Amino acid sequence: MKLLLHTCCAPCSIACVQSLRAEGVEPTAYWFNPNIHPVTEYRARRDTLIAYAQQIGLPLLLTDVYGLRPFVSAVADAIENRCPTCYAARMRETARFAAQNGFTHFTSTLFISPYQQHETLRAAAEEAAEAFGVAFLYRDFRPLFRQGQEQARELGLYMQKYCGCVFSEEERYEKRYRAKKSGARGASPAVTAARNELCQQDEAVLQAQLLAEESRRAQFATLRDAGARFEAALTKHQAAAPANTPAQP
């Protein structure tokens, strides 16, 4: 197995890398996080990851894109439902990069976070794997979250205070969002219930499977469209950038 590990930040990578290495898998970390804003936050997370990767001998590849304008453009019509676009953009680019660079599998450190919409993220990775012909390695790293965070603090790594985008930063610090129902984040989509439903009758089982696959395909289409919106916005932004403007933040 040649695994590309999409990496959102150094703290989240700690336990993920340790767990994979314990399995005998040596991952290559991959940085593509155009959702992280502002630019100072983007640089802090990126540079901390670079330093930590060097410290533990972790190969690291970067697609160094600061995507404030394309990200905001892609989610402007549905800011409250922005997370699927964020997941689709990152998982699709990771799968594309993996396929183009000889990796057999990909996964993400995002699967360690209890604050992410886990099943939507998983669906985004599965859609990306199907779209680009590379295998998605699913691992639920969430039981290792606190362990990794404690180690990050012990190492003195930069610890971010919010998910990444400007809207999550607003929710982190704006009082009117603090009362937001905790159940709203990470709510499982209908496809999860359909997948897990147990039926006594063979006919009912088959029907449930058909409905689950239909829901799964509909979710894939939604995620594919969300990813495509970001990709189109990024392409437009890059084309409009002055020739003398540095591509890297």
Buried (B, 14 or more C-beta within 10 A) or exposed (E): EBBBBBBBBBBBBBBBBBBBEEEEBBBBBBBBBBBBBEEEBBBBBBEBBBEBBEEEEBEBBBEBBBBBBBBBBBBEEEEEEBBBBBBBBBBBBBBBBBBEEEBEBBBBBBBBBEBBBBBBBBBBBBBBBEBBEBBBBEBEBBEBBEBBBEBBEEEEBBBBEBBBBBBBBEBEEEEEEEEEEEEEBBEEBEBBBBBEBEEEEEEEEEEBBEBBEEBBEEBBEBBBEBBBBBBEBBEEBEEEEEEEEEEEE
